[in-house]
Amino acid sequence: MEFRNWLENYNREIIYLKRYLLSKPIDLVNNFYFFSDWDKAAGICRRAKVSLVKLRKMMDDERTNLEGDDFYDLCDKIEKVMSDEEKEGLAYRITQHQPADAPTWNYLSADKKSMLRPDTWLIHFSDDAFDIAYKGFKRGVDDVSKLGLTTYLSDYERKYPGYNFAFEADSRYAKEAARVEKYGKNAVMFQAAGVKAYHNGDNEDQVVFYGPTIDKSKLVLLIRNDDEWCVSTANYRSSRECMYKGKYMDVVYWVANNVHQYRRMITGH
């Protein structure tokens, strides 16, 4: 009972993302050419009792690809017998040729303790922080398998709400991003559940959260002015009045300690 109540505090998208990262699924259908000429492919197919020759022929048969489900079923059988080491090896091959097609877990490493509590203070740096604070998170990536290298994605693939990235607000990675404007000039700070994972491309711990679950009443706009930060009042569309000014960490602690008292003034809700 206690476990179920605890789990209900997390949205299903975050739970799904954690399970995805830990189970390490790999899309053999769309990456079959990388698999078919791999030196490990024949042995894996033998364990799965699937003919690699037959699979290659089916892949070359356009009519079969369009009309039949056999190819997908056979690829599913192969994936089920693959070890994590074999999946990682295939993901590496994909990365060498089509980095954006490699699975998210090839870039993001999580463990069983990676899920953050819903009351965790997060910060999302962005040049669009004003719009986010006003409208909420309206853009993201909805496909969990495409979160590894989001900079490779088209505007269309990031057109709708989905997963977004943040840092734990008091982490050393957030402090560094605040100092060098790595991900944007301004920021929004909020409390939310997320999956904490190490991004091996960026060499930092990042938090993936699901944007549509973050109500705009939870968002606090932080405005940068050189090395000073401003906790903006809710009428930021017409002015830039500050409830509080200070260094980055001073602002983070002020928000965490005062948001309940001044929520209406700094969020408008």
C-alpha positions in Angstrom: 0.0 0.0 0.0 2.8 2.4 0.9 4.7 1.6 -2.3 1.6 2.2 -4.4 0.9 5.6 -2.7 4.6 6.6 -3.3 4.4 5.6 -6.9 1.2 7.7 -7.4 3.3 10.8 -6.8 5.2 10.2 -10.1 3.7 10.7 -13.5 3.6 7.7 -15.8 6.0 9.3 -18.3 8.8 9.5 -15.8 8.2 6.0 -14.7 8.3 4.8 -18.3 11.5 6.7 -19.0 13.3 5.1 -16.1 12.1 1.6 -17.1 13.3 2.4 -20.7 16.8 3.5 -19.6 17.2 0.4 -17.4 15.8 -2.2 -19.9 17.9 -0.8 -22.8 15.6 -1.7 -25.7 17.0 -1.3 -29.2 15.2 -0.7 -32.5 16.4 -3.5 -34.7 13.8 -2.8 -37.4 15.0 0.7 -38.2 18.7 -0.2 -37.6 18.7 -3.6 -39.3 21.5 -2.7 -41.8 23.8 -1.9 -38.9 22.9 -5.2 -37.3 23.0 -7.4 -40.4 26.6 -6.9 -41.3 27.8 -7.0 -37.7 30.2 -9.9 -36.8 28.0 -10.9 -33.9 24.7 -10.9 -35.8 24.9 -14.6 -37.0 25.5 -15.9 -33.4 22.7 -13.8 -32.0 20.3 -15.0 -34.7 21.2 -18.7 -34.0 20.3 -18.2 -30.3 17.0 -16.6 -31.4 16.4 -19.4 -33.9 16.0 -16.9 -36.7 17.6 -17.1 -40.1 19.8 -14.0 -40.8 19.7 -14.8 -44.5 15.9 -14.8 -44.4 15.9 -11.5 -42.6 18.2 -9.9 -45.1 15.9 -11.1 -47.9 12.9 -9.7 -46.2 14.5 -6.4 -45.7 15.3 -6.2 -49.4 11.7 -7.1 -50.3 9.8 -3.8 -50.2 6.4 -5.5 -50.5 7.1 -7.5 -47.4 8.2 -4.5 -45.4 5.0 -2.6 -46.3 2.5 -5.4 -45.9 3.8 -8.0 -43.5 4.5 -8.2 -39.7 6.8 -11.2 -39.8 9.9 -9.0 -40.1 9.0 -7.1 -37.0 8.2 -10.2 -35.0 11.5 -11.8 -36.0 13.4 -8.7 -34.9 11.6 -8.7 -31.6 12.7 -12.4 -31.1 16.3 -11.4 -31.7 16.2 -8.4 -29.3 14.9 -10.7 -26.5 18.0 -12.9 -26.6 20.5 -10.0 -26.8 22.5 -9.3 -23.7 23.0 -5.8 -22.5 26.6 -6.0 -23.7 25.5 -6.9 -27.2 22.9 -4.1 -27.2 25.6 -1.7 -26.2 27.9 -3.0 -29.0 25.2 -2.5 -31.6 24.4 1.0 -30.2 28.0 1.9 -30.6 28.0 0.8 -34.2 24.9 3.0 -34.8 26.6 5.9 -33.1 29.6 5.7 -35.5 27.3 6.2 -38.5 24.1 7.8 -37.4 24.6 9.4 -33.9 21.0 10.7 -33.7 19.6 7.2 -34.3 21.4 5.6 -31.4 19.1 4.9 -28.5 18.8 7.4 -25.6 20.3 5.0 -23.1 23.5 5.0 -25.2 24.0 8.6 -24.0 22.1 8.7 -20.7 23.0 6.4 -17.8 20.6 5.8 -15.0 20.2 3.3 -12.1 17.5 2.1 -9.9 17.9 5.1 -7.6 17.8 7.7 -10.4 14.1 8.8 -9.9 13.9 12.2 -8.1 11.1 13.1 -5.7 8.3 15.4 -7.0 9.4 18.1 -4.5 12.9 18.3 -6.0 13.9 21.8 -7.0 15.0 21.9 -10.7 16.2 24.6 -13.0 15.8 24.8 -16.8 18.0 27.3 -18.5 16.7 28.8 -21.8 16.7 31.8 -24.0 12.9 31.3 -24.1 12.5 31.4 -20.3 10.0 34.3 -20.5 7.7 32.4 -22.7 8.0 29.2 -20.7 7.2 31.1 -17.5 4.2 32.7 -19.2 2.8 29.6 -21.1 4.5 26.5 -19.5 6.6 23.9 -21.4 5.0 23.8 -24.8 7.9 22.2 -26.7 9.9 19.1 -26.0 10.6 15.6 -27.3 7.9 13.0 -26.9 9.9 10.0 -28.1 12.0 8.6 -25.3 14.4 6.9 -27.8 15.3 10.3 -29.2 16.5 12.1 -26.0 20.2 11.3 -26.4 21.1 14.0 -28.9 18.2 16.4 -29.1 20.3 19.1 -31.0 20.1 16.7 -34.0 16.3 16.7 -34.1 14.3 18.9 -36.4 12.1 21.7 -35.3 9.1 19.5 -36.2 10.3 16.7 -33.8 10.5 19.3 -31.0 7.3 21.1 -32.0 5.0 19.6 -29.4 5.2 19.2 -25.6 7.3 16.3 -24.3 10.4 15.5 -22.3 12.7 18.3 -21.3 16.1 18.7 -19.6 17.0 20.4 -16.3 19.5 20.3 -13.5 19.0 19.9 -9.8 19.0 23.6 -8.9 21.8 23.4 -6.3 24.0 21.1 -8.3 27.5 22.0 -9.5 26.3 21.5 -13.1 23.6 24.1 -12.6 26.1 26.5 -11.0 28.4 26.0 -14.1 25.5 26.5 -16.5 24.5 29.7 -14.7 28.0 31.0 -14.9 28.8 30.4 -18.6 25.3 30.7 -20.2 25.7 27.1 -21.5 22.0 26.5 -22.2 20.5 29.9 -22.2 20.6 33.3 -20.7 17.7 33.1 -18.2 16.0 30.2 -16.4 12.8 28.9 -14.8 12.9 27.2 -11.4 10.3 24.7 -10.2 9.6 21.5 -8.3 9.1 18.3 -10.2 9.8 14.6 -10.4 12.4 13.5 -12.9 15.0 10.9 -13.8 18.5 11.9 -13.0 21.0 10.5 -15.5 24.6 11.0 -16.5 24.9 12.3 -20.0 28.2 11.0 -21.3 28.3 13.5 -24.2 27.9 16.5 -22.0 29.8 15.0 -19.1 27.2 16.0 -16.5 24.3 14.8 -14.5 21.1 16.0 -16.0 17.4 15.6 -15.0 14.8 14.6 -17.6 11.3 15.7 -16.7 8.0 15.6 -18.6 7.0 19.2 -19.5 3.2 18.8 -19.8 3.0 17.8 -16.2 4.6 21.1 -15.0 1.8 23.6 -14.3 2.8 27.1 -15.0 1.8 28.1 -11.5 4.9 26.3 -10.3 7.3 28.2 -12.5 9.5 31.0 -11.1 11.3 33.1 -13.7 14.9 33.9 -13.0 16.5 36.7 -15.0 20.3 37.0 -15.5 22.0 40.4 -15.4 25.7 39.7 -15.8 26.7 37.7 -12.7 23.6 38.7 -10.7 20.3 37.0 -10.8 16.8 38.4 -10.3 13.7 36.6 -9.0 11.1 38.2 -11.3 7.7 39.3 -10.2 4.7 37.8 -12.0 4.2 40.9 -14.2 7.3 40.2 -16.1 5.5 40.8 -19.5 5.4 44.5 -18.7 8.4 45.1 -16.4 11.3 43.4 -14.8 10.7 44.1 -11.1 12.7 41.8 -8.8 11.5 40.2 -5.6 15.1 39.4 -4.8 18.5 39.9 -6.4 21.7 38.0 -5.7 24.3 35.5 -6.9 22.9 32.4 -8.5 23.0 30.2 -5.4 21.6 33.0 -3.2 18.6 33.2 -5.6 18.1 29.4 -5.6 18.0 29.3 -1.8 15.7 32.4 -1.6 13.2 30.8 -3.9 13.2 27.5 -2.1 12.8 29.2 1.3 10.2 31.8 0.3 8.1 30.4 -2.6 5.2 29.5 -0.3 5.0 33.0 1.2 5.4 34.9 -2.1 4.0 32.4 -4.6 1.3 34.7 -5.9 3.7 37.6 -6.4 6.3 35.6 -8.3 4.1 33.2 -10.2 0.8 35.1 -10.5 -1.1 32.1 -9.1 
